[in-house]
């Protein structure tokens, strides 16, 4: 997501880094490159022109030319304008009293609308709501069955009426409205406080589709209408949003398939073209992969600055609080076992692919290019296989694992003895660090955190990066081996 655009921005700002002064012509030259990068990312032409003009005027008006650090000031200006382009965003879903709150989901066929209904139900359930799904797409029996399966997976009720389903183009006028109304009535009976209507889609916007959606809108009166868009379709998605909005008066947009190799133009264009905010992003196939949209975090990712707030928020939602507290307590006591190491790896994997996690850390954008994220995830899988191949005694006392044991463990895991050696080395590095951090005072931990967040993190005992060796007395800075020591 945005890899090509982020890389281009990095190149552009690198070109002016280190210059004591830059001229107005330099600024315009840089912004011409930015303009090309945005157009290549499939951002709307008018949006690009307005964005570039705003940045140039702001840059000239804030004395970038006189600044001793023009690259930093330009990054700040571009960041602010990207945030303005996508925001402000209100991601709250407003619920009515008495319920149920009715949310109508619209979108073209293939946009991921039905799956997004399931994701939204899971998101609301996690927030303490009691949602119900309603199969109002009567054109495709497969969509009804898909929603029923999703309801089972999420653990929410699904209202469906197969008697009103019919082949494409043969659904009776008013059938969708009748199912939607019956779903709302059923929600009142069973105590559901939110109804998510999965409406019909088409391969393209047509009169029949819009008439059906307008009927539901006027007769069922949904409290919120969200349009689901396939981010991979670029400007086609934005044009679809514009046309849907003209007919339905949307409340927000949900962009899907952001885990794919999408150029991102739809996201950067959607708000300005439609006037409607992006509420959520679909960032994976699993039902928990619905991300609340934060323009600040997205702007940071585009500019290669990471998104630590998004990462921490994700971790707080997905980490086991009791397990995290247990590990913290053991760390403070200087205790860290192989079982703890594997528990930590399992917690981290909940955040998703490692390349995505590392890309959300400030200063780590370049590292994601240099490392293969899939290799890290595969290494974590190998770690699990090695751990599962060990005996209880070996897990309890990994220092006793010598050559013969390594060969047996490797054979059981379907790997090589050097893979077992690498696993134990990573564990020992993590254990050394945990012992060091556990013995630190607050100031020492703050210095360590500052070092990591400044881009100086060379690894945290995790696969994919070397570990700075520590002594039991505490954290040690990495030595500069090229500097000669003073003679005594």
HUZIJO-V137589 format. One record per pair of residues at least 12 apart in sequence whose C-alpha atoms are under 8 Angstrom apart, sorted by the first residue. I is the first residue (numbers start at 1). J is the second residue. Records with the same first field share a line. If there is no record, write none. Layout:
# HUZIJO-V137589
I: J + J
This chain:
# HUZIJO-V137589
1: 258 + 259 + 260 + 261 + 262 + 263 + 264
2: 261 + 262 + 263 + 264 + 301 + 302
3: 263 + 302
4: 41 + 263
5: 37 + 38 + 41 + 263 + 302
6: 301 + 302 + 303 + 304
7: 304
8: 34 + 37
9: 34 + 37 + 302 + 303
10: 303 + 304
12: 30 + 33 + 34
13: 30 + 71 + 74 + 75
14: 71
16: 70 + 71
17: 69 + 70 + 71
18: 69 + 71
19: 68 + 69 + 70
20: 67 + 68 + 69 + 70
21: 65 + 66 + 67 + 68 + 69 + 70
22: 64 + 65 + 66 + 70
23: 65
24: 60 + 65
27: 56 + 59
28: 56
31: 52 + 56
34: 52
35: 48 + 49 + 52
38: 265
40: 263
41: 263 + 264 + 265
42: 234 + 235 + 263 + 264 + 265 + 266
43: 234 + 235 + 264 + 265 + 266 + 268 + 269
44: 235 + 265 + 266 + 269
47: 269 + 272 + 273
51: 81 + 85
54: 81
55: 77 + 78 + 81
58: 77
59: 74 + 77
75: 303
79: 299 + 300 + 303
82: 268 + 295 + 299
83: 295 + 296 + 299
85: 268 + 269 + 271 + 272
86: 267 + 268 + 269 + 270 + 271 + 272 + 277 + 278 + 295
87: 271 + 277 + 295
88: 277 + 295
89: 277 + 278 + 279 + 293 + 294 + 295
90: 277 + 279
91: 278 + 279 + 280 + 292 + 293
99: 188 + 193 + 194
100: 184 + 187 + 188 + 192 + 193 + 194 + 195
101: 193 + 194 + 195 + 222 + 223
102: 184 + 194 + 195 + 196 + 197 + 221 + 222 + 223 + 224
103: 194 + 195 + 196 + 197 + 222 + 223 + 224 + 225 + 226
104: 196 + 197 + 198 + 199 + 222 + 223 + 224 + 225 + 226
105: 117 + 196 + 197 + 198 + 199 + 225 + 226 + 227 + 228
106: 198 + 199 + 200 + 201 + 213 + 225 + 226 + 227 + 228
107: 200 + 201 + 202 + 227 + 228 + 229
108: 201 + 202 + 203 + 204 + 205 + 228 + 229
109: 200 + 201 + 202 + 203 + 204
110: 203 + 230
111: 228 + 229 + 230 + 256
112: 228 + 229 + 230 + 256
113: 198 + 228 + 229
114: 143 + 146 + 147 + 198
115: 147 + 150 + 287
116: 228 + 256 + 282 + 290
117: 133 + 196 + 197 + 198
118: 133 + 147 + 150 + 151 + 154 + 287
119: 287 + 288 + 289 + 290
120: 290
121: 133 + 154 + 156 + 196
122: 154 + 287 + 288
123: 288 + 290
129: 193 + 194
130: 156 + 191 + 192 + 193 + 194
131: 156 + 157 + 192 + 193 + 194 + 195 + 196
132: 156 + 157 + 158 + 159 + 187 + 192 + 193 + 194 + 195 + 196
133: 147 + 151 + 156 + 157 + 158 + 159 + 195 + 196 + 197 + 198
134: 158 + 159 + 160 + 179 + 180 + 183 + 195 + 196 + 197 + 198
135: 147 + 158 + 159 + 160 + 161 + 179 + 197 + 198 + 199
136: 160 + 176 + 179 + 180 + 197 + 198 + 199 + 200
137: 176 + 198 + 199 + 200 + 201
138: 162 + 164 + 165 + 166 + 171 + 176 + 200
139: 165 + 166 + 167 + 168 + 169 + 170 + 171 + 200
140: 165 + 166 + 167 + 168
141: 162 + 165 + 166
144: 160
154: 287
159: 183 + 186
160: 179 + 183
161: 179
173: 212
174: 212 + 215
176: 199 + 212 + 216
177: 215 + 216 + 219 + 220
180: 197 + 216 + 220
181: 220
183: 195
199: 213
205: 240
210: 247
213: 248
214: 247 + 248
217: 248
224: 250 + 251
225: 248 + 249 + 250 + 251 + 252
226: 250 + 251 + 252 + 253 + 254
227: 241 + 244 + 250 + 252 + 253 + 254
228: 253 + 254 + 255 + 256
229: 241 + 253 + 254 + 255 + 256
230: 255 + 256 + 257
231: 255 + 256 + 257 + 258 + 262 + 264 + 266 + 267
232: 257 + 258 + 260 + 261 + 262 + 263 + 264
233: 266
234: 263 + 264 + 265 + 266
235: 265 + 266 + 269
237: 266
238: 266 + 269 + 270 + 273 + 274
241: 270 + 274
242: 273 + 274
245: 274
250: 276
251: 276 + 277
252: 276 + 277 + 278 + 279
253: 276 + 277 + 278 + 279 + 280
254: 278 + 279 + 280 + 281 + 282
255: 267 + 278 + 280 + 281 + 282
256: 281 + 282 + 283
257: 281 + 282 + 283 + 284
258: 281 + 282 + 283 + 284
259: 282 + 283 + 284
278: 293
279: 292 + 293
280: 292 + 293
281: 293
297: 309 + 310
301: 359 + 360
304: 359 + 362 + 363 + 364 + 365 + 366
305: 360 + 361 + 362 + 363 + 364 + 365
306: 359 + 360 + 361 + 362 + 363 + 364 + 365
307: 359 + 360 + 361 + 362
308: 360 + 361 + 362
310: 360
311: 357 + 360 + 361
314: 351
315: 351
318: 347 + 350 + 351
319: 347 + 350
320: 347
327: 340
331: 434 + 435 + 437 + 438
332: 435 + 437 + 438 + 439
333: 435 + 438 + 439
334: 434 + 435 + 436 + 438 + 439
335: 434 + 435
336: 431 + 434 + 435
337: 396 + 431
338: 395 + 396 + 398 + 427
339: 395 + 396
341: 427 + 430
342: 384 + 387
345: 380
353: 373 + 374 + 377
354: 373 + 374 + 376 + 377
355: 368 + 372 + 373 + 374 + 376
356: 373
361: 453
362: 453 + 454 + 455
363: 453 + 454 + 455
364: 455
371: 464
376: 463 + 464
379: 463
380: 463
382: 413
383: 423
385: 413
386: 409 + 410 + 412 + 413 + 420 + 423
388: 413
389: 409 + 410 + 412 + 413
390: 409
398: 424
406: 420 + 421
426: 461 + 462 + 463
427: 461
429: 461 + 467 + 469
430: 460 + 461 + 462
431: 461
432: 469 + 470 + 471 + 472
433: 460 + 461 + 469 + 470 + 475
435: 472 + 474
436: 470 + 471 + 472 + 473 + 474 + 475
437: 474 + 475
439: 472 + 473 + 474
440: 474 + 475
444: 475
448: 475
